[in-house]
Amino acid sequence: MDYILSSANGKEQRHYLNSSIALKARIPGRMEKTLNTSLPFFRLSLTLLLFQVPALAQETVQEQVKSSPAFQVEFVSQYPTVESKHQNKKLADKLNQILFGKIKKDLGRPVSMIVSQTNQYWILDQKNKSIFHVNTKKSEIPHYIEKNKFNLNSLVSICNFKNEQILFSDSYLNTIFLIDPENKKCSVLNDSLKLEKPTGIIFSAANNEIWVTETGKHRIVILNEKGEIKRTIGKRGIGKGEFNFPTHIWMDSKGLVYVVDAMNFRVQIFDSQGIVQSVFGTNGDATGNFASPKGIATDSYGNIYVADALFNAVQIFDFNGNFLYTFGSQGQDAGQFWMPSGIYIDDKDFVYVSDTYNSRVQIFHVTTDARK
């Protein structure tokens, strides 16, 4: 089962772990074919523009409350770039297709991404059931990932690990995987680890701990670097430190951990020992409420960013949950989204949003003074 049931405001609701199933559930059958054929799948081609702020004027997409700090989130670029959609395939790609039947895959449904320690992108793609590796020279699904024996049906979250390695979760396989780019290997972190629908994942370099949201058991599991359970946090409930299908997770530079408590429609913040520091959020359709909260991240100023798939927007809050700012709306233009999911913010305050059903990652930048 790729969805979970809960009750909110007296009504039974389904919460889908897989965004593609969620979309189908919301679209009548006779409309689904039309929408699927109109979904833009852009050709993968990377230029240096992806990693640089364009010289052209940047578009700002924003809605800021009058009492919030003076700052903006500006659109920078996207991957694949708009220009790459109109470029012809490279001769080598065409020859590979003609001679060997190899077709270069395009980014389909990105759900989560990170920027690695070597400034490269790793993107989880649910449509292709794989992971794209993007650098300044090329973008591809690495051979050792594409040819692995795993059927990655429900990719959810990805994070940086030690020694430039990568961790990612698959909630259907109930497994945490390890990518070792240097040795070109993709393997299970710990064969003996038993989890029930692991979703969000983050690594604490300070404590050598891996924090995993175990959605099926409504708790956080803390692992050592070998993937062995050290301790757990929480149980099912509505109190502080309790969860109702927790999903995405983030750790800031101070070691604070931010958890999307999805079906309680709130965010819970913990210190490194698992003690609750702050709780905020409620279900609703007004600005500052949550409808389908997904990815979560923080910028260098301590502001908290939450992507909401049903709002097609990213909302920004302070530590106490006061609403500050929102950007995005439904659409396919720059700064617009179609069911965004994962979000990642680097140490230079570039914001990367997995714009899932627009088949792209959009890149923004926090500008001016966002300090509180």
SEDREN-442684 format. One record per residue (C-alpha): residue in three letters; y, z, x; residue number from 1. Coordinates in steps of 0.02 Angstrom, whole numbers. Each point is the difference from the previous one (the first is absolute). Example, Ala and Ser with C-alpha at 12.3 -4.5 7.8 and 13.67 -1.06 7.14 Angstrom:
// residues 2
+-----+--------+--------+--------+-----+
|  aa |     yy |     zz |     xx |   i |
+-----+--------+--------+--------+-----+
| ALA |   -225 |    390 |    615 |   1 |
| SER |    172 |    -33 |     69 |   2 |
+-----+--------+--------+--------+-----+
***
This chain:
// residues 372
+-----+--------+--------+--------+-----+
|  aa |     yy |     zz |     xx |   i |
+-----+--------+--------+--------+-----+
| MET |      0 |      0 |      0 |   1 |
| ASP |    165 |    -55 |     76 |   2 |
| TYR |    110 |     98 |   -119 |   3 |
| ILE |     24 |    181 |    -48 |   4 |
| LEU |     42 |     74 |   -169 |   5 |
| SER |    132 |    131 |    -37 |   6 |
| SER |    107 |     59 |   -142 |   7 |
| ALA |    190 |      0 |      2 |   8 |
| ASN |    113 |     35 |   -149 |   9 |
| GLY |   -153 |      9 |   -110 |  10 |
| LYS |    -59 |   -174 |     44 |  11 |
| GLU |   -149 |    -53 |    104 |  12 |
| GLN |     50 |   -104 |    151 |  13 |
| ARG |    -94 |   -101 |    130 |  14 |
| HIS |     54 |     11 |    181 |  15 |
| TYR |    -69 |   -141 |    107 |  16 |
| LEU |    -40 |     22 |    184 |  17 |
| ASN |     -6 |   -189 |     20 |  18 |
| SER |    163 |    -88 |    -43 |  19 |
| SER |    -85 |   -162 |    -49 |  20 |
| ILE |    -98 |     88 |   -137 |  21 |
| ALA |    157 |     86 |    -59 |  22 |
| LEU |     89 |   -167 |    -20 |  23 |
| LYS |   -144 |    -76 |    -99 |  24 |
| ALA |     -2 |    150 |   -115 |  25 |
| ARG |    183 |    -27 |    -43 |  26 |
| ILE |     -9 |   -189 |    -29 |  27 |
| PRO |    -81 |    -78 |   -155 |  28 |
| GLY |   -146 |   -113 |     45 |  29 |
| ARG |     80 |   -165 |    -49 |  30 |
| MET |    153 |     41 |    106 |  31 |
| GLU |    -98 |     53 |    152 |  32 |
| LYS |    -49 |   -177 |     52 |  33 |
| THR |    179 |    -60 |    -11 |  34 |
| LEU |     66 |    145 |    102 |  35 |
| ASN |   -137 |    -15 |    131 |  36 |
| THR |     38 |   -185 |     29 |  37 |
| SER |    185 |     36 |     17 |  38 |
| LEU |    -23 |    139 |    127 |  39 |
| PRO |     79 |    -58 |    163 |  40 |
| PHE |   -115 |      7 |    151 |  41 |
| PHE |    104 |    -34 |    153 |  42 |
| ARG |    -64 |    -79 |    159 |  43 |
| LEU |    -20 |    120 |    145 |  44 |
| SER |    120 |    -43 |    139 |  45 |
| LEU |     92 |    126 |    106 |  46 |
| THR |    168 |    -26 |     83 |  47 |
| LEU |    107 |    118 |     99 |  48 |
| LEU |    109 |     14 |   -153 |  49 |
| LEU |   -128 |    122 |    -68 |  50 |
| PHE |     40 |    125 |    136 |  51 |
| GLN |    189 |    -23 |      9 |  52 |
| VAL |    145 |     27 |   -116 |  53 |
| PRO |     61 |   -174 |    -49 |  54 |
| ALA |    170 |    -57 |     59 |  55 |
| LEU |     38 |    -56 |   -176 |  56 |
| ALA |     79 |    121 |   -122 |  57 |
| GLN |   -130 |    118 |    -72 |  58 |
| GLU |    -27 |     21 |   -184 |  59 |
| THR |     16 |    175 |    -68 |  60 |
| VAL |   -104 |     53 |   -148 |  61 |
| GLN |     43 |    173 |    -63 |  62 |
| GLU |     41 |    121 |   -136 |  63 |
| GLN |     81 |    159 |     63 |  64 |
| VAL |     49 |    152 |   -101 |  65 |
| LYS |    181 |     53 |     19 |  66 |
| SER |    -41 |    170 |     72 |  67 |
| SER |   -124 |    -63 |    132 |  68 |
| PRO |     37 |    -20 |    186 |  69 |
| ALA |     85 |   -162 |     51 |  70 |
| PHE |   -138 |   -112 |     65 |  71 |
| GLN |    -78 |   -168 |    -37 |  72 |
| VAL |   -170 |    -83 |     12 |  73 |
| GLU |     25 |   -181 |     52 |  74 |
| PHE |   -124 |   -143 |    -11 |  75 |
| VAL |    -40 |    -68 |    173 |  76 |
| SER |   -146 |   -120 |    -10 |  77 |
| GLN |   -175 |    -23 |    -67 |  78 |
| TYR |   -172 |    -45 |     62 |  79 |
| PRO |    -49 |   -139 |    -20 |  80 |
| THR |    177 |    -63 |     21 |  81 |
| VAL |     76 |   -114 |   -132 |  82 |
| GLU |     12 |   -140 |    128 |  83 |
| SER |   -187 |      8 |     37 |  84 |
| LYS |    -42 |    -51 |   -178 |  85 |
| HIS |     73 |   -171 |     31 |  86 |
| GLN |    -72 |    -30 |    173 |  87 |
| ASN |   -152 |   -110 |     27 |  88 |
| LYS |   -157 |     76 |     71 |  89 |
| LYS |    -15 |     -8 |    187 |  90 |
| LEU |   -103 |   -145 |     68 |  91 |
| ALA |   -131 |    121 |     67 |  92 |
| ASP |    -22 |     77 |   -172 |  93 |
| LYS |    -20 |   -172 |    -78 |  94 |
| LEU |   -129 |    -52 |    130 |  95 |
| ASN |    -99 |    161 |    -25 |  96 |
| GLN |     -2 |    -33 |   -186 |  97 |
| ILE |    -56 |   -181 |     21 |  98 |
| LEU |   -128 |     25 |    139 |  99 |
| PHE |    -69 |    173 |    -37 | 100 |
| GLY |     49 |     33 |   -181 | 101 |
| LYS |    102 |    152 |     52 | 102 |
| ILE |    145 |     36 |   -116 | 103 |
| LYS |    135 |    117 |     60 | 104 |
| LYS |     23 |    136 |   -130 | 105 |
| ASP |    168 |     45 |    -72 | 106 |
| LEU |     58 |    174 |    -42 | 107 |
| GLY |    -63 |     35 |   -176 | 108 |
| ARG |     28 |    175 |    -67 | 109 |
| PRO |     71 |    116 |    134 | 110 |
| VAL |    -18 |    182 |    -51 | 111 |
| SER |     43 |     95 |    158 | 112 |
| MET |     63 |    -33 |    176 | 113 |
| ILE |     53 |     82 |    161 | 114 |
| VAL |     96 |    -45 |    157 | 115 |
| SER |   -110 |     43 |    148 | 116 |
| GLN |     52 |     87 |    160 | 117 |
| THR |     15 |   -172 |     81 | 118 |
| ASN |    115 |    -66 |   -137 | 119 |
| GLN |   -133 |   -102 |    -89 | 120 |
| TYR |    -37 |     -5 |   -185 | 121 |
| TRP |   -164 |     46 |    -83 | 122 |
| ILE |     -9 |    -43 |   -185 | 123 |
| LEU |   -137 |     46 |   -124 | 124 |
| ASP |    -33 |   -146 |   -119 | 125 |
| GLN |   -102 |     35 |   -156 | 126 |
| LYS |    -16 |   -183 |    -50 | 127 |
| ASN |    -77 |    -51 |    166 | 128 |
| LYS |    -92 |    166 |     16 | 129 |
| SER |     59 |     12 |    178 | 130 |
| ILE |    139 |     46 |    121 | 131 |
| PHE |    132 |   -116 |     72 | 132 |
| HIS |     62 |     26 |    177 | 133 |
| VAL |    174 |    -69 |     31 | 134 |
| ASN |     95 |    -15 |    163 | 135 |
| THR |    134 |   -112 |     74 | 136 |
| LYS |   -126 |   -136 |     45 | 137 |
| LYS |   -114 |    -11 |   -150 | 138 |
| SER |    -64 |     78 |   -160 | 139 |
| GLU |   -184 |      8 |    -38 | 140 |
| ILE |   -147 |     99 |    -64 | 141 |
| PRO |    -81 |     50 |    164 | 142 |
| HIS |   -173 |    -76 |     24 | 143 |
| TYR |    -82 |    170 |     27 | 144 |
| ILE |     68 |     59 |   -169 | 145 |
| GLU |    -34 |   -160 |    -97 | 146 |
| LYS |   -181 |     -7 |     60 | 147 |
| ASN |    -40 |    184 |    -26 | 148 |
| LYS |   -141 |     53 |   -116 | 149 |
| PHE |    112 |    102 |   -115 | 150 |
| ASN |     49 |    -62 |   -173 | 151 |
| LEU |    176 |     71 |     -9 | 152 |
| ASN |     23 |     -1 |   -188 | 153 |
| SER |    135 |    131 |    -21 | 154 |
| LEU |    114 |     16 |    150 | 155 |
| VAL |    133 |    132 |    -30 | 156 |
| SER |     86 |     74 |    152 | 157 |
| ILE |     21 |    -24 |    188 | 158 |
| CYS |     74 |    104 |    141 | 159 |
| ASN |     22 |      5 |    188 | 160 |
| PHE |   -127 |    101 |     97 | 161 |
| LYS |    -15 |     54 |    182 | 162 |
| ASN |    -10 |   -122 |    147 | 163 |
| GLU |     76 |   -142 |   -105 | 164 |
| GLN |   -148 |      5 |   -119 | 165 |
| ILE |     16 |    -19 |   -189 | 166 |
| LEU |    -77 |     93 |   -147 | 167 |
| PHE |    -17 |    -67 |   -177 | 168 |
| SER |    -84 |     52 |   -162 | 169 |
| ASP |   -105 |    -88 |   -131 | 170 |
| SER |    -14 |    100 |   -162 | 171 |
| TYR |   -148 |   -101 |    -67 | 172 |
| LEU |   -104 |     21 |    157 | 173 |
| ASN |     55 |    183 |     15 | 174 |
| THR |     28 |    -31 |    184 | 175 |
| ILE |    128 |     20 |    139 | 176 |
| PHE |     -3 |   -143 |    126 | 177 |
| LEU |     59 |    -11 |    180 | 178 |
| ILE |     76 |   -156 |     79 | 179 |
| ASP |      0 |     -9 |    190 | 180 |
| PRO |    107 |   -153 |     44 | 181 |
| GLU |    -25 |     17 |    188 | 182 |
| ASN |   -190 |     -9 |    -14 | 183 |
| LYS |      7 |   -112 |   -154 | 184 |
| LYS |   -105 |    112 |   -110 | 185 |
| CYS |      3 |     58 |   -180 | 186 |
| SER |   -115 |    144 |    -43 | 187 |
| VAL |    -27 |    150 |   -113 | 188 |
| LEU |     90 |    154 |     67 | 189 |
| ASN |   -141 |    120 |    -45 | 190 |
| ASP |   -162 |    -57 |    -83 | 191 |
| SER |    -40 |    176 |    -60 | 192 |
| LEU |    168 |     31 |    -84 | 193 |
| LYS |    -19 |      5 |   -189 | 194 |
| LEU |    158 |    -30 |   -101 | 195 |
| GLU |     34 |    -42 |   -182 | 196 |
| LYS |    129 |   -138 |    -17 | 197 |
| PRO |    105 |     27 |    158 | 198 |
| THR |    169 |    -84 |    -18 | 199 |
| GLY |    151 |     55 |    103 | 200 |
| ILE |    -22 |     34 |    186 | 201 |
| ILE |    114 |     62 |    139 | 202 |
| PHE |    -25 |     63 |    178 | 203 |
| SER |     88 |    149 |     79 | 204 |
| ALA |     12 |    -29 |    187 | 205 |
| ALA |     68 |    176 |     25 | 206 |
| ASN |   -155 |     83 |    -73 | 207 |
| ASN |   -127 |   -141 |     25 | 208 |
| GLU |    -35 |      7 |   -187 | 209 |
| ILE |    -34 |   -136 |   -128 | 210 |
| TRP |     62 |     40 |   -175 | 211 |
| VAL |    -87 |    -93 |   -142 | 212 |
| THR |     34 |      6 |   -185 | 213 |
| GLU |   -171 |     14 |    -81 | 214 |
| THR |     51 |    -65 |   -171 | 215 |
| GLY |   -169 |     24 |    -83 | 216 |
| LYS |     -1 |    186 |     41 | 217 |
| HIS |    186 |     32 |    -27 | 218 |
| ARG |     31 |     70 |    172 | 219 |
| ILE |     58 |    -32 |    177 | 220 |
| VAL |   -133 |     -4 |    137 | 221 |
| ILE |     52 |     37 |    179 | 222 |
| LEU |   -114 |    -76 |    132 | 223 |
| ASN |     -7 |     17 |    188 | 224 |
| GLU |     16 |   -157 |    106 | 225 |
| LYS |   -188 |    -31 |    -15 | 226 |
| GLY |      9 |     -4 |   -189 | 227 |
| GLU |    -77 |    172 |    -27 | 228 |
| ILE |     69 |    111 |   -139 | 229 |
| LYS |    104 |    147 |     62 | 230 |
| ARG |     70 |     63 |   -166 | 231 |
| THR |     58 |    -56 |   -172 | 232 |
| ILE |    156 |     29 |   -105 | 233 |
| GLY |     10 |      9 |   -187 | 234 |
| LYS |   -105 |    -23 |   -156 | 235 |
| ARG |     28 |    -82 |   -169 | 236 |
| GLY |    144 |     75 |    -97 | 237 |
| ILE |    186 |     -3 |    -34 | 238 |
| GLY |     56 |    147 |    105 | 239 |
| LYS |     81 |     -7 |    170 | 240 |
| GLY |   -127 |    -59 |    128 | 241 |
| GLU |   -113 |    -68 |   -136 | 242 |
| PHE |    -26 |   -185 |    -36 | 243 |
| ASN |    -43 |   -125 |   -133 | 244 |
| PHE |    -61 |   -155 |     92 | 245 |
| PRO |    105 |      6 |    159 | 246 |
| THR |     18 |   -167 |     86 | 247 |
| HIS |    127 |    -49 |    134 | 248 |
| ILE |     50 |    114 |    142 | 249 |
| TRP |    131 |      3 |    140 | 250 |
| MET |     43 |    113 |    147 | 251 |
| ASP |    176 |     10 |     71 | 252 |
| SER |     54 |     33 |    179 | 253 |
| LYS |      7 |    188 |    -33 | 254 |
| GLY |   -180 |      7 |    -59 | 255 |
| LEU |     40 |     19 |   -185 | 256 |
| VAL |   -125 |    -86 |   -113 | 257 |
| TYR |     52 |    -92 |   -159 | 258 |
| VAL |   -132 |    -31 |   -134 | 259 |
| VAL |     13 |   -109 |   -155 | 260 |
| ASP |    -85 |    105 |   -135 | 261 |
| ALA |    -22 |   -155 |   -106 | 262 |
| MET |    -58 |     59 |   -170 | 263 |
| ASN |    110 |    154 |      6 | 264 |
| PHE |    141 |   -126 |     29 | 265 |
| ARG |     76 |     98 |    141 | 266 |
| VAL |     17 |     19 |    189 | 267 |
| GLN |    -61 |    154 |     92 | 268 |
| ILE |     58 |     44 |    176 | 269 |
| PHE |   -103 |    108 |    118 | 270 |
| ASP |     23 |     71 |    174 | 271 |
| SER |   -131 |    -30 |    135 | 272 |
| GLN |    -97 |    153 |    -60 | 273 |
| GLY |    -11 |    -64 |   -178 | 274 |
| ILE |    130 |    116 |    -74 | 275 |
| VAL |    103 |    -78 |   -141 | 276 |
| GLN |    183 |    -25 |     46 | 277 |
| SER |     65 |   -100 |   -148 | 278 |
| VAL |    -61 |    -79 |   -162 | 279 |
| PHE |     95 |   -124 |   -109 | 280 |
| GLY |    -23 |   -138 |   -126 | 281 |
| THR |    -42 |    -33 |   -181 | 282 |
| ASN |    -72 |   -140 |   -105 | 283 |
| GLY |    125 |   -111 |    -90 | 284 |
| ASP |     88 |   -167 |     -4 | 285 |
| ALA |    172 |     59 |     54 | 286 |
| THR |     73 |    -17 |    175 | 287 |
| GLY |    -68 |    141 |    107 | 288 |
| ASN |   -161 |     17 |   -101 | 289 |
| PHE |   -169 |    -70 |     50 | 290 |
| ALA |   -104 |   -127 |    -96 | 291 |
| SER |   -126 |    -58 |    130 | 292 |
| PRO |     45 |     79 |    168 | 293 |
| LYS |    -83 |    -82 |    150 | 294 |
| GLY |     53 |      0 |    183 | 295 |
| ILE |    108 |    135 |     75 | 296 |
| ALA |     99 |     14 |    163 | 297 |
| THR |    153 |     85 |     76 | 298 |
| ASP |    143 |    -66 |    105 | 299 |
| SER |     77 |     85 |    152 | 300 |
| TYR |    124 |     92 |   -110 | 301 |
| GLY |   -133 |     85 |   -104 | 302 |
| ASN |     20 |   -106 |   -155 | 303 |
| ILE |   -162 |    -29 |    -98 | 304 |
| TYR |    -46 |   -176 |    -59 | 305 |
| VAL |   -126 |    -27 |   -141 | 306 |
| ALA |    -57 |   -174 |    -55 | 307 |
| ASP |    -35 |    -11 |   -187 | 308 |
| ALA |   -109 |   -146 |    -55 | 309 |
| LEU |     53 |      3 |   -183 | 310 |
| PHE |    186 |     17 |     39 | 311 |
| ASN |    -13 |   -140 |    130 | 312 |
| ALA |    116 |    104 |    107 | 313 |
| VAL |     13 |    129 |    138 | 314 |
| GLN |     83 |    165 |    -43 | 315 |
| ILE |     77 |    117 |    128 | 316 |
| PHE |     12 |    189 |    -14 | 317 |
| ASP |     55 |    146 |    108 | 318 |
| PHE |   -118 |    139 |     55 | 319 |
| ASN |     26 |     97 |   -162 | 320 |
| GLY |    -34 |   -153 |   -109 | 321 |
| ASN |    179 |    -41 |    -45 | 322 |
| PHE |     12 |   -186 |    -38 | 323 |
| LEU |    113 |    -91 |    123 | 324 |
| TYR |    -24 |   -186 |    -12 | 325 |
| THR |   -113 |   -142 |    -56 | 326 |
| PHE |    -22 |   -181 |     49 | 327 |
| GLY |   -100 |   -143 |    -72 | 328 |
| SER |    -36 |    -81 |   -168 | 329 |
| GLN |   -135 |   -114 |    -69 | 330 |
| GLY |      4 |   -176 |     72 | 331 |
| GLN |    -38 |   -111 |    148 | 332 |
| ASP |    169 |     -7 |     86 | 333 |
| ALA |     48 |     98 |    155 | 334 |
| GLY |      6 |    184 |    -43 | 335 |
| GLN |   -103 |    -22 |   -158 | 336 |
| PHE |   -180 |     57 |    -22 | 337 |
| TRP |   -157 |    -32 |   -100 | 338 |
| MET |   -104 |    159 |     -3 | 339 |
| PRO |     42 |     68 |    173 | 340 |
| SER |   -124 |    122 |     74 | 341 |
| GLY |      5 |     59 |    181 | 342 |
| ILE |    158 |     45 |     95 | 343 |
| TYR |     27 |     33 |    186 | 344 |
| ILE |    157 |     52 |     96 | 345 |
| ASP |     12 |    -16 |    189 | 346 |
| ASP |    102 |    107 |    120 | 347 |
| LYS |    148 |   -120 |    -12 | 348 |
| ASP |      8 |     19 |   -189 | 349 |
| PHE |    -69 |   -171 |    -42 | 350 |
| VAL |    -87 |     13 |   -167 | 351 |
| TYR |   -155 |   -107 |    -32 | 352 |
| VAL |    -55 |    -20 |   -181 | 353 |
| SER |   -167 |    -79 |    -47 | 354 |
| ASP |     58 |   -113 |   -141 | 355 |
| THR |   -178 |    -21 |    -62 | 356 |
| TYR |      7 |   -135 |   -134 | 357 |
| ASN |    136 |    -99 |     86 | 358 |
| SER |   -123 |    -16 |    146 | 359 |
| ARG |    122 |     62 |    131 | 360 |
| VAL |     69 |    147 |     96 | 361 |
| GLN |    188 |     22 |    -19 | 362 |
| ILE |    102 |     80 |    137 | 363 |
| PHE |    158 |    102 |    -30 | 364 |
| HIS |    113 |    109 |    106 | 365 |
| VAL |     88 |    163 |    -35 | 366 |
| THR |    181 |    -21 |     51 | 367 |
| THR |    161 |    102 |     14 | 368 |
| ASP |     -8 |    191 |     -8 | 369 |
| ALA |   -148 |     64 |    -98 | 370 |
| ARG |     16 |    176 |     67 | 371 |
| LYS |      7 |    140 |   -126 | 372 |
+-----+--------+--------+--------+-----+
***
